[in-house]
Amino acid sequence: MPNITVELLRGRTLEQRRAFAQAVADSAVDILGARRQDVRMVFNEITPDIVANGGVLASEDASRAGVVAALDDRA
């Protein structure tokens, strides 16, 4: 039984999470031979101020400003 934990920035839509879950479950079935009903996924939504990339908080990273702003608009 695959147990998959997914961390993503807050603001993804229900439709995005649903599509991602289906694609990952498809892969687990195809690659791991898991039964679809046994593929368990948990989504943990995180905010840009609690994750850092390369030592820079995502909320303060100019190269991620557009992505963070787009997710904030959905929240």
Legacy VTK file of the C-alpha trace (Angstrom):
# vtk DataFile Version 3.0
C-alpha trace
ASCII
DATASET POLYDATA
POINTS 75 float
0.000 0.000 0.000
1.776 3.171 -1.131
1.376 6.083 1.274
2.285 9.289 -0.514
2.680 12.665 1.151
2.557 15.727 -1.078
3.612 19.171 0.114
2.597 22.133 -1.998
2.191 25.824 -1.666
-1.264 26.815 -0.485
-3.618 27.962 -3.212
-3.892 24.993 -5.568
-7.457 24.380 -6.654
-9.510 21.306 -5.893
-9.382 20.452 -9.588
-5.562 20.626 -9.589
-5.279 18.399 -6.510
-7.798 15.950 -7.985
-5.935 15.718 -11.320
-2.585 15.319 -9.546
-3.982 12.580 -7.289
-5.352 10.691 -10.291
-2.056 10.949 -12.191
-0.002 9.783 -9.196
-2.416 6.924 -8.496
-2.198 5.893 -12.164
1.594 5.817 -11.883
1.519 3.817 -8.645
-0.741 1.248 -10.290
1.366 1.073 -13.474
4.830 1.167 -11.931
4.380 -0.385 -8.488
1.577 -2.796 -9.293
-0.494 -1.306 -6.468
-4.245 -1.637 -6.353
-5.784 1.765 -7.055
-7.883 1.654 -3.879
-4.705 1.106 -1.825
-2.898 4.222 -3.056
-3.188 6.727 -0.194
-2.253 10.369 -0.662
-2.161 13.216 1.836
-1.811 16.820 0.723
-0.069 19.195 3.119
-0.498 22.799 2.107
2.325 25.084 3.130
2.678 28.841 3.018
5.553 30.622 1.255
6.888 31.951 4.551
7.654 28.485 5.966
9.610 27.029 3.039
12.986 28.090 1.692
14.768 27.230 -1.528
18.510 27.776 -1.615
18.342 29.512 1.751
15.756 32.063 0.630
12.178 32.006 1.876
9.765 31.443 -0.995
7.854 34.520 0.172
11.014 36.625 -0.319
12.362 35.014 -3.499
11.968 37.428 -6.413
12.232 34.565 -8.920
9.123 32.973 -7.361
7.107 36.162 -6.891
4.802 35.471 -9.848
4.007 31.932 -8.733
3.410 32.969 -5.134
1.206 35.905 -6.209
-0.877 33.656 -8.487
-1.453 31.182 -5.661
-2.349 34.002 -3.238
-4.966 35.243 -5.709
-6.719 31.861 -5.545
-6.710 31.593 -1.752
LINES 1 76
75 0 1 2 3 4 5 6 7 8 9 10 11 12 13 14 15 16 17 18 19 20 21 22 23 24 25 26 27 28 29 30 31 32 33 34 35 36 37 38 39 40 41 42 43 44 45 46 47 48 49 50 51 52 53 54 55 56 57 58 59 60 61 62 63 64 65 66 67 68 69 70 71 72 73 74
